[in-house]
Amino acid sequence: MIESDKKHAQKRRAVYLLPNLFTTAALFSGFFAVVSAMHQNFETAAIAIFIAMILDGFDGRVARMIGAESEFGAQFDSLSDVVAFGVAPALVSLSWGLATLGKVGWIAAFIYLACAALRLARFNTQIGIVDKKYFIGLASPPAAAVVAGLVWFTTDSGISASSVAIPGAIIVAGAGLLMVSNIKYSSFKNLDIKGRVPFVVFLAVIVVSSIIIIDPAKILFAIAFCYALSGPIMALKNRVKKEPPATPVE
């Protein structure tokens, strides 16, 4: 029993190379996004954030597949997420156009950053407690996708950042506040991608992927924005259903 406990403790302290390489790559993508924004390469910065999202989706799955989960990996992943999905989107959006609003732009960017850090801290304390089918509050990767998608979409469309700075600040701050809300979002973790799926589902994946490839800037922003709105819409819908019918006045 003692020997088993020692092996378990050693496994928790272990540092596994493969999953942490994905985490490091996601961290670098966030850092690269900030550097690109500093050089006014906003499209590259936005794409780097989306790449960080893809890499972040791999590290945990790879760790579980090869049995390389560790406490170090979990903590490193959280720190990487703060940079890739907190610091990077905040600074990229600020350099892109929010800075033209002065203090208002700084505040909107900081609200997003602070909420991202709080969201990740709350997520770590809720592991194993909440239903895995749902996220409590908008997860940091899709929130970063909203901000990065906005920057990419406007840059790709030739829209002046200063002309949309005010709605941009609202979207950035709004994405941040949704992260720390108690609104439920589907995590899609109940989808069985390893098992058999209907042919229609497979066809839908191909169609959606093709559409994204045609115009990734617009489509990815639309998907991220719709997902961010899906939580409040479903919460409002459920609230209306629970409200008792009004008593008629005689």
C-alpha positions as CSV (number, residue, x, y, z in Angstrom):
1,M,0.0,0.0,0.0
2,I,2.8,2.4,0.9
3,E,4.7,1.5,-2.3
4,S,1.5,2.2,-4.3
5,D,1.1,5.6,-2.6
6,K,4.7,6.5,-3.4
7,K,4.2,5.6,-7.1
8,H,1.0,7.6,-7.2
9,A,2.8,10.6,-5.7
10,Q,5.7,10.3,-8.1
11,K,3.2,10.2,-11.0
12,R,1.5,13.4,-9.8
13,R,4.9,15.1,-9.6
14,A,6.1,13.8,-13.0
15,V,6.6,16.1,-16.0
16,Y,5.5,14.5,-19.2
17,L,7.1,15.7,-22.4
18,L,4.5,15.3,-25.2
19,P,1.4,16.9,-23.7
20,N,3.5,19.8,-22.2
21,L,5.0,20.4,-25.7
22,F,1.5,21.2,-26.9
23,T,1.0,23.5,-23.9
24,T,4.3,25.2,-24.6
25,A,3.3,25.6,-28.3
26,A,0.0,27.2,-27.2
27,L,1.9,29.5,-24.9
28,F,4.2,30.5,-27.7
29,S,1.2,31.2,-30.0
30,G,-0.2,33.6,-27.4
31,F,3.2,35.3,-27.1
32,F,3.5,35.5,-30.9
33,A,0.1,37.0,-31.1
34,V,1.1,39.9,-28.8
35,V,4.4,40.4,-30.7
36,S,2.5,40.5,-34.0
37,A,0.0,43.0,-32.7
38,M,2.9,45.2,-31.6
39,H,4.1,45.3,-35.2
40,Q,0.5,46.0,-36.5
41,N,0.1,42.6,-38.0
42,F,-3.4,42.1,-36.6
43,E,-4.5,39.3,-38.9
44,T,-1.4,37.2,-38.0
45,A,-2.1,37.9,-34.3
46,A,-5.7,36.8,-34.6
47,I,-4.7,33.6,-36.4
48,A,-2.0,32.9,-33.8
49,I,-4.8,32.9,-31.1
50,F,-6.9,30.5,-33.1
51,I,-3.8,28.2,-33.4
52,A,-3.4,28.4,-29.7
53,M,-7.0,27.2,-29.3
54,I,-6.2,24.1,-31.5
55,L,-3.0,23.3,-29.6
56,D,-4.8,23.8,-26.2
57,G,-7.4,21.3,-27.3
58,F,-4.7,18.7,-28.0
59,D,-2.7,18.8,-24.8
60,G,-5.3,17.5,-22.4
61,R,-6.5,14.8,-24.8
62,V,-3.0,13.6,-25.6
63,A,-2.3,13.4,-21.8
64,R,-5.4,11.3,-21.2
65,M,-4.7,9.1,-24.3
66,I,-1.2,8.1,-23.2
67,G,-1.9,8.2,-19.4
68,A,0.4,11.2,-18.9
69,E,-1.9,13.4,-16.8
70,S,-0.1,15.2,-13.9
71,E,-0.6,18.1,-11.5
72,F,2.3,19.9,-13.1
73,G,0.6,19.6,-16.5
74,A,-2.7,20.9,-15.2
75,Q,-1.1,24.0,-13.6
76,F,1.1,24.7,-16.6
77,D,-2.0,24.5,-18.9
78,S,-3.8,27.1,-16.7
79,L,-0.8,29.5,-16.9
80,S,-0.6,29.0,-20.6
81,D,-4.3,29.7,-21.0
82,V,-4.0,33.0,-19.1
83,V,-1.4,34.2,-21.6
84,A,-3.0,32.7,-24.8
85,F,-6.6,33.4,-24.0
86,G,-6.3,36.3,-21.5
87,V,-3.3,38.5,-22.1
88,A,-3.0,38.0,-25.8
89,P,-6.6,38.8,-26.8
90,A,-6.7,41.8,-24.4
91,L,-3.5,43.3,-25.8
92,V,-4.3,42.4,-29.4
93,S,-7.7,44.1,-29.2
94,L,-6.1,47.1,-27.5
95,S,-3.4,47.6,-30.2
96,W,-6.0,46.9,-32.9
97,G,-8.4,49.7,-32.0
98,L,-9.5,50.0,-28.4
99,A,-6.5,52.3,-27.7
100,T,-8.2,54.9,-29.8
101,L,-10.9,55.2,-27.1
102,G,-8.3,56.2,-24.5
103,K,-9.1,55.1,-20.9
104,V,-12.3,53.4,-22.0
105,G,-10.4,51.1,-24.3
106,W,-7.9,50.3,-21.6
107,I,-10.7,49.5,-19.2
108,A,-12.5,47.2,-21.7
109,A,-9.3,45.3,-22.4
110,F,-8.5,45.0,-18.7
111,I,-12.0,43.8,-17.8
112,Y,-11.5,41.0,-20.4
113,L,-8.1,40.1,-19.0
114,A,-9.2,40.1,-15.3
115,C,-12.3,38.1,-16.1
116,A,-10.2,35.5,-18.1
117,A,-7.9,35.1,-15.0
118,L,-10.9,34.8,-12.7
119,R,-12.6,32.3,-15.1
120,L,-9.6,30.0,-15.1
121,A,-9.2,30.2,-11.4
122,R,-12.9,29.3,-10.8
123,F,-12.7,26.5,-13.4
124,N,-9.7,24.9,-11.5
125,T,-11.7,24.9,-8.3
126,Q,-14.8,23.4,-9.9
127,I,-13.1,20.4,-11.5
128,G,-14.9,17.2,-10.5
129,I,-17.8,19.2,-9.0
130,V,-19.8,20.6,-11.9
131,D,-21.5,18.6,-14.7
132,K,-19.0,18.0,-17.5
133,K,-21.7,18.5,-20.1
134,Y,-21.7,22.2,-19.3
135,F,-19.3,25.1,-18.6
136,I,-20.3,27.6,-16.0
137,G,-19.6,30.8,-17.8
138,L,-18.1,31.2,-21.2
139,A,-14.9,29.2,-21.5
140,S,-11.7,31.2,-22.1
141,P,-10.9,29.7,-25.6
142,P,-14.3,30.6,-27.2
143,A,-14.1,34.0,-25.5
144,A,-10.7,34.5,-27.1
145,A,-12.2,33.4,-30.4
146,V,-14.8,36.1,-30.2
147,V,-12.1,38.8,-29.7
148,A,-9.6,37.3,-32.2
149,G,-12.5,36.7,-34.7
150,L,-13.5,40.4,-34.4
151,V,-10.0,41.6,-35.1
152,W,-9.5,39.2,-38.0
153,F,-12.9,39.9,-39.5
154,T,-12.5,43.7,-39.5
155,T,-8.9,43.5,-40.7
156,D,-9.7,41.1,-43.5
157,S,-12.7,43.2,-44.6
158,G,-10.8,46.4,-44.6
159,I,-12.9,47.9,-41.9
160,S,-11.2,50.7,-40.0
161,A,-10.7,49.7,-36.4
162,S,-11.4,53.2,-35.1
163,S,-14.8,53.2,-36.8
164,V,-15.9,50.1,-34.8
165,A,-13.9,50.8,-31.6
166,I,-17.0,51.4,-29.5
167,P,-18.9,48.3,-30.4
168,G,-15.5,46.5,-30.3
169,A,-15.0,47.6,-26.7
170,I,-18.5,46.4,-25.8
171,I,-17.9,43.0,-27.4
172,V,-14.5,42.6,-25.7
173,A,-15.8,43.6,-22.2
174,G,-19.0,41.6,-22.8
175,A,-17.0,38.5,-23.6
176,G,-15.0,39.0,-20.4
177,L,-18.1,39.4,-18.3
178,L,-19.7,36.3,-19.8
179,M,-16.7,34.3,-18.7
180,V,-17.4,35.1,-15.0
181,S,-21.2,34.7,-15.3
182,N,-23.2,31.8,-14.0
183,I,-24.6,31.1,-17.4
184,K,-24.3,27.5,-18.6
185,Y,-22.7,26.7,-22.0
186,S,-22.6,23.3,-23.6
187,S,-19.2,21.8,-23.4
188,F,-19.9,19.2,-26.2
189,K,-17.9,16.7,-24.1
190,N,-20.8,14.3,-24.3
191,L,-20.2,13.9,-28.1
192,D,-18.8,10.5,-28.9
193,I,-16.3,11.2,-31.6
194,K,-14.7,7.8,-31.2
195,G,-17.8,5.8,-31.9
196,R,-20.1,5.5,-34.9
197,V,-21.9,8.6,-36.1
198,P,-24.8,9.0,-38.6
199,F,-23.7,9.8,-42.2
200,V,-25.6,13.1,-42.0
201,V,-23.4,14.2,-39.1
202,F,-20.3,13.3,-41.0
203,L,-21.6,15.2,-44.1
204,A,-22.4,18.2,-42.0
205,V,-18.8,18.3,-40.6
206,I,-17.5,18.3,-44.2
207,V,-19.8,21.0,-45.3
208,V,-19.0,23.3,-42.3
209,S,-15.3,22.7,-42.7
210,S,-15.5,23.6,-46.4
211,I,-17.4,26.8,-45.6
212,I,-14.8,27.8,-43.0
213,I,-12.0,27.3,-45.5
214,I,-13.8,29.6,-48.0
215,D,-13.9,32.6,-45.7
216,P,-12.3,31.7,-42.3
217,A,-12.3,35.3,-40.9
218,K,-16.1,35.8,-41.2
219,I,-17.2,32.3,-40.5
220,L,-15.1,31.7,-37.4
221,F,-16.1,35.1,-36.0
222,A,-19.8,34.2,-36.7
223,I,-19.5,30.8,-35.0
224,A,-17.7,32.2,-31.9
225,F,-20.1,35.1,-31.6
226,C,-23.2,32.8,-32.0
227,Y,-21.8,30.4,-29.4
228,A,-21.2,33.3,-27.0
229,L,-24.8,34.4,-27.4
230,S,-26.2,30.9,-27.1
231,G,-25.7,30.9,-23.3
232,P,-27.7,34.0,-22.5
233,I,-30.4,33.1,-25.0
234,M,-30.9,29.6,-23.5
235,A,-30.8,31.1,-20.0
236,L,-33.5,33.6,-20.9
237,K,-35.5,30.8,-22.6
238,N,-35.3,28.6,-19.6
239,R,-36.3,31.5,-17.3
240,V,-39.4,32.3,-19.3
241,K,-40.4,28.6,-19.2
242,K,-40.1,28.5,-15.4
243,E,-42.1,31.7,-14.8
244,P,-45.7,31.0,-13.7
245,P,-48.4,32.4,-15.9
246,A,-49.7,35.8,-14.9
247,T,-52.9,35.7,-12.7
248,P,-55.8,37.3,-14.6
249,V,-57.1,40.5,-13.1
250,E,-60.9,40.4,-12.4
